[in-house]
Amino acid sequence: MSDSIKAGQGFIEDAIEIAAQKGERAGISRRDFNRSLLLLAAASALPFGAGGRAFAAGGSLVLANWGGDAVPAFEKSFGGFDQASGLALKVDGSGPTEGALKTQVSSGAVRWDVCDGEMYSSYRLGKDKFLTPIDYGIVDKSLIGYGDVHDFGLANYTYSYVIGYDHEQFGKNPPKSWADFWDVKKYPGKRTLYKWMSANLECALLADGVPPEQLYPLDVDRALRKIEELLPHIATHWSTGAESQQLIRDGEVSMAQMWHTRAELVKNDTAGKIDWSFDGGIVSPSVWMVPKNNPAGAKAAMDFIAYALRPEVQAKLMEVYNMGPVNLKANDLLSAQLQAINPTAPDNLKKQVSLNNKWHAEHYGETLERYLALIGG
């Protein structure tokens, strides 16, 4: 995730918050949930694995993510890596922003081995020579059934931006496109969009009649004009997934652009009063990337990435955090219920548009500034 994205809540933090809520529904208190995750994190830092086996001397691998509950959560999802590799997996939650990664590499004091980030960041950092090329002799790129695969990064999980809507109000003729989202005459009521812009330009252009196959390069001026057209009908711009969920659950908006995870959660919370689908969704992968001169060495980093692509590991991510698999063989391990909310299930994927991360790598920063000036003006 870029420095700009970190100003708001990212998808992975939100997915972990959802996992905590699921635990509460199952009778596990938030306190007990957090305690159990912290115990997992503490156990991973010990010199012996769960079976009493000593890790290889000096053998650890540091996985960087975005902190908070995401630290023990990644330990839970990837906890089998130590047994598979003989390396102790440790998670650093200080946030692998582009600036921090550049500083580590430039100073020669690299402390991360593998980073979870935005796909477009990997394009930029790779181009600027801050990343180690992915060794596709170790990492089997043929396992990636969906998402970007390039010299300096590859997809690790997926998520979607979808339309959540008031089923009681629109259930007989539900919205099926971003044109419907913009149509406040046919579908009256307030709307909400993500404050930090991701996918908003795509949604606006689709609403304005641009065919999906002609979206890129994005016509930023046209997209911003379309967003400006909707501003009188925007109740607010959400920064966290919980905000988007509360706005539509409480009736402050009749439609919301949401992460698919939050849309499913509010559907369950309201017994179907709020509904959603993948129709017109914008789907995107996150990325694994490796800082140049990582302390554990390139091979250890590649071994971890190869492990994380295993179908059973991908299925675990979907099961616990609703992060869509990029290894589509994981689909065979998912229940029908999980397949229904899986962004990369074949029936769902064909309804959606893929976010072009190469375009965002080149244009995100300056475009975000224009977007924020528009909605804040």
Secondary structure, 3 states (H helix, E strand, C coil): CCCCHHHCCCHHHHHHHHHHHHHHHCCCCHHHHHHHHHHHHHHHCCCECCCCCECCCCCEEEEECCCCCHHHHHHHHCCCHHHHHCCEEEEECCCCCHHHHHHHHHHCCCCCCEEEEEHHHHHHHHHCCCECCCCCCCCCHHHCCCCCEECCEEEEEEEEEEEEEEHHHHCCCCCCCHHHHHCCCCCCCCEEEECCCCCHHHHHHHHCCCCHHHCCCCCHHHHHHHHHHHHHHEEEEECCHHHHHHHHHCCCCCEEEEEHHHHHHHHHHCCCCEEEEEEEEEEEEEEEECECCCCCCHHHHHHHHHHHCCHHHHHHHHHHHCCECCCHHHHHHCCHHHHHCCCCCHHHHCCCEECCHHHHHHHHHHHHHHHHHHHHC
